[in-house]
Amino acid sequence: MGSAAERWAELQSGRGVPPEILAQAPASPWGHDPADFTAPDVPEDTPSRAAGLTLLGASGTVTDVGCGGGDAAFALVGPMTHATGVDTQQDMLDLFEAGADVRGVPARTVLGPWPDVAGQVGTADVVVSHHVLHNVVDLPPFLAALTAAAVRGVVVEMLSEHPMAWLDPLWARFHDLHRPEPATVDDAVAVLREQGVEPEVTRWERERRAPHSPVWVTRRLCLPPEREPEVAAALDRIPPRPRTAATLVWRP
Ligand SMILES: C[S@@+](CC[C@H](N)C(=O)[O-])C[C@H]1O[C@@H](n2cnc3c(N)ncnc32)[C@H](O)[C@@H]1O
């Protein structure tokens, strides 16, 4: 493993929840709620969408890795002739299938972790993977499989730093847990370079999203619901969630 890949793995491992905190959590702090990931009817005009449309040209197929509700793939409706959604959560794949139906896009889904299921997925003209890298510890095989699955190119979208890093002051406040620095876009780009890939990188500001509710943050912090008022008050005193995102594009 290259040194950039080792650094990525170390920073990502430092984001885990220590077992003693997890043991007293009243509910699992993990998992994404599909309700938060429904793709909008009218896609946002972002650099990731523009890059996907350029790669697709007049027409082509798309694989969406870590698809959630299909925000990334369904932004390419029009030239996209077929969409494959890949996710570890069946409820997300159900949402993806419903979104494809509504839009009249031929689609299929594959359940399981990327890159383990890459062989089942095969290739597509364009591979998109939005807001998944910060979930991954062992990044080289994940990225290499994205490259291998794409005929024309790959579009990755990610936040400038780990999406939960804005809550680090609350881990310190409620658990006296002092987290290491978060992995960033530059760290991901360094791992790609170790694979001989030089991506085009565009940095931009996302539309403001609703901050996660105190209920959600309380569960994330492994605290019981009765601590919600304290969490709400503490949330008011930390800097808002950063909105800086990056689009990484490369060709196989
Ligand atoms: C933050 S959500 C992003 C969803 C969607 N791409 C979007 O931008 O709205 C991350 C998604 O990736 C999925 N995921 C995380 N790691 C994965 C992996 N190794 N393979 C496949 N899916 C994964 C999660 O289940 C979740 O649906």
The ligand as an ORCA input file, in Angstrom:
! r2SCAN-3c Opt
* xyz 0 1
  C     -23.970      9.513      1.768
  S     -24.871      8.351      0.831
  C     -24.816      9.059     -0.812
  C     -25.922      8.564     -1.702
  C     -25.946      9.162     -3.116
  N     -24.774      8.769     -3.875
  C     -26.080     10.663     -3.062
  O     -25.113     11.366     -3.411
  O     -27.157     11.152     -2.663
  C     -23.728      7.010      0.701
  C     -24.343      5.765      0.113
  O     -23.304      4.841     -0.195
  C     -23.649      3.556      0.274
  N     -22.355      2.867      0.478
  C     -21.421      3.131      1.402
  N     -20.339      2.344      1.227
  C     -20.606      1.562      0.144
  C     -19.886      0.541     -0.546
  N     -18.645      0.158     -0.177
  N     -20.467     -0.057     -1.607
  C     -21.717      0.302     -2.004
  N     -22.435      1.265     -1.382
  C     -21.886      1.886     -0.332
  C     -24.511      3.809      1.496
  O     -25.365      2.713      1.788
  C     -25.299      5.051      1.067
  O     -26.486      4.726      0.382
*
